[in-house]
């Protein structure tokens, strides 16, 4: 497992409340939309990151992590596994504290690079499931 309960708990409770959600758009039928809504219910600031840079859940969207003009604590990735590693590298570059790959998103090399850069990371888990379970 990539990111045990202790790591998940640290990401959710200790590393900050600004979450960039990569792949979040205004499409209500996508998992990212509902997960972002849950994160907000638990007090997280959700920053949409999507090429369309849409405002979602009342938060201004940005086309990329590099476009966000303020610090981001956690980068939550809703992309295919083959694209996720690049986002993890971008998270390191922007100074995030943690990277979270959603259910089904796996990239072992990205996990090793991200952890090697000093960030917390978990893969193949969902914060909307983990927050209530670990609270």
C-alpha positions in Angstrom: 0.0 0.0 0.0 1.2 3.5 -0.9 0.4 5.7 2.1 -0.7 3.9 5.3 -3.4 5.3 7.6 -0.8 7.4 9.5 0.2 9.1 6.3 -3.3 9.6 5.2 -4.2 11.1 8.6 -1.2 13.5 8.4 -2.2 14.6 4.9 -5.8 15.2 6.0 -5.2 16.9 9.4 -1.6 18.3 9.6 -0.4 19.5 6.3 -2.8 22.3 5.5 -6.2 23.0 4.2 -5.6 24.2 0.6 -6.2 21.4 -1.8 -5.6 21.8 -5.6 -7.9 19.2 -7.3 -6.4 18.4 -10.7 -9.1 17.4 -13.1 -11.9 19.2 -11.3 -14.4 20.8 -13.6 -18.0 21.9 -13.4 -19.2 18.5 -14.6 -21.4 17.2 -11.7 -21.3 13.6 -13.0 -17.5 13.3 -12.4 -16.1 11.9 -9.2 -13.9 15.0 -8.7 -16.9 17.2 -8.4 -18.4 15.2 -5.5 -15.0 14.6 -3.7 -14.3 18.4 -3.9 -17.6 19.1 -2.4 -16.9 16.6 0.5 -13.4 18.3 1.0 -15.2 21.6 1.4 -17.6 20.2 3.9 -14.6 19.2 6.0 -13.1 22.7 5.9 -10.7 22.3 3.0 -10.3 25.1 0.4 -10.6 23.4 -3.0 -8.8 24.9 -5.9 -9.9 23.6 -9.3 -7.1 22.8 -11.8 -8.4 22.0 -15.3 -7.5 23.3 -18.8 -10.8 25.1 -18.8 -10.0 27.0 -15.6 -13.6 27.0 -14.5 -14.9 28.3 -11.3 -16.2 25.3 -9.3 -17.8 25.2 -5.9 -17.3 29.0 -5.6 -13.5 28.7 -6.2 -11.6 30.2 -9.1 -10.1 27.5 -11.4 -6.6 27.5 -12.9 -5.3 25.8 -16.0 -2.2 24.4 -14.2 -0.7 24.1 -10.8 1.9 26.7 -11.8 -0.8 29.2 -12.5 -2.1 29.2 -8.9 -0.9 32.5 -7.3 -0.8 31.2 -3.7 0.6 28.2 -1.9 -1.1 24.8 -2.2 -0.8 22.2 0.6 -2.1 19.1 -1.1 -2.4 18.2 -4.8 -5.3 15.7 -5.4 -5.0 14.0 -8.8 -8.0 12.9 -10.8 -6.2 11.9 -14.0 -5.3 8.7 -15.7 -2.2 7.0 -14.2 -0.1 7.8 -17.3 -0.6 11.5 -16.7 -0.4 11.6 -13.0 3.4 11.4 -12.6 3.9 14.7 -14.4 1.4 16.3 -12.0 3.3 14.8 -9.0 6.5 16.4 -10.4 4.6 19.7 -10.8 3.4 19.5 -7.2 7.0 19.2 -6.1 8.0 22.2 -8.2 5.3 24.4 -6.7 6.2 23.5 -3.2 3.2 21.4 -2.2 3.4 19.3 1.0 1.6 16.2 -0.3 0.2 14.5 -3.3 -2.9 12.3 -3.3 -3.6 10.0 -6.3 -7.2 9.0 -6.4 -8.7 5.5 -6.5 -7.3 3.7 -9.5 -4.4 6.2 -10.1 -1.1 4.4 -9.6 2.5 5.4 -10.6 5.1 3.7 -8.5 8.0 5.8 -10.0 6.1 9.0 -9.3 5.5 7.8 -5.7 9.2 7.2 -5.2 10.2 10.6 -6.8 7.6 12.5 -4.7 8.6 10.8 -1.4 12.3 11.3 -2.3 11.6 15.1 -2.7 10.2 15.1 0.9 6.5 15.2 0.2 3.9 12.9 1.7 2.0 10.8 -0.8 -0.7 8.3 -1.1 -2.2 6.5 -4.1 -5.3 4.6 -4.9 -7.3 6.1 -2.1 -10.1 8.7 -1.9 -10.2 11.5 0.7 -14.0 11.5 0.7 -13.8 8.0 2.0 -10.9 8.5 4.3 -11.9 11.8 6.1 -15.0 10.3 7.7 -13.3 7.0 8.4 -10.3 8.6 10.1 -12.1 11.5 11.8 
